[in-house]
């Protein structure tokens, strides 16, 4: 009985997590990711999600023999674009991934109250672009949507899985 109860709880928690991704790849781009510089731009409320997401994403890349480095661009940062370009240049990656949060969602119940403690964010939409160094035009672009009502860890894991699947499908991994 305990085992069935645990399975039911696990099913309930994972069924409330969704991630979707759509993408577009330049038809003349055929390079694989070997060393990736990841720059993340998001809101303060998304820091926890990004920390978990980038950690899991970097681990997934590492398991595939791909080196990566993540830089979180804080919304109040005084860094210039030139400062960030220097960080990337010194890292010498073959591709650069920029992840921008474009939307944040909260789940509210029928009474207008948020779930959990004060209605925290439960989802977001992210613009994911991949560039070759010193290029202004992306060679790959994705629109990633991640939603989860029961914790950022599960939502970040699902989003990571979807992004990895799409990069494999598009021939970048």
Residue, then its C-alpha position, 0 to 999 in steps of 0.5 A: x500500500x505504501x508503494x502505491x501511495x508513493x507512486x501516486x504522489x510521484x505521478x501527481x507531482x510530475x504530472x503538474x510539470x510541463x516543458x515545451x520547446x520549438x526551434x529554428x536552425x540555420x540550414x547552412x549551420x552544421x557545427x556541433x557544440x563542443x565548448x559552450x559559453x552560456x549567458x543567462x538573463x532573467x528576473x530576480x524571481x527566476x534566479x532559483x530556477x536558473x541556478x537549478x536549470x543551468x546546473x542540470x544543463x551543464x551536467x547533461x552537457x558534461x555527461x556528453x563530453x561537452x565543456x560549458x561555463x555559465x554566466x548569470x547576467x544580474x538585472x542590476x549588473x553594471x557589467x558592460x557588453x564588452x566585459x561579458x565579451x571579454x569573459x567569453x573570449x578568454x573562455x574560447x568557446x566554439x558557441x555561445x548560448x544566450x538565454x533570456x527570460x521573456x515571460x513569467x507566469x503565476x498560478x492562481x486558484x479560483x479565489x484569486x490567490x496564488x499557490x504556495x506562499x504568496x503566489x510565487x512564479x510557477x512558470x516562464x518562457x525563455x528565448x534561447x539563442x546560439x551564436x558563433x563567436x563574433x557573430x551578431x546573428x544566431x545560428x539556432x533559436x528556441x522558445x522554451x516554456x517551463x511550468x511546474x507547480x511543485x518546485x523549481x527543481x522538477x521544472x528545471x529538470x524537465x526543461x533541461x531534458x526538453x532542451x537537450x532533446x531539441x539540441x539532439x534533434x536539431x543536430x547540435x549535440 
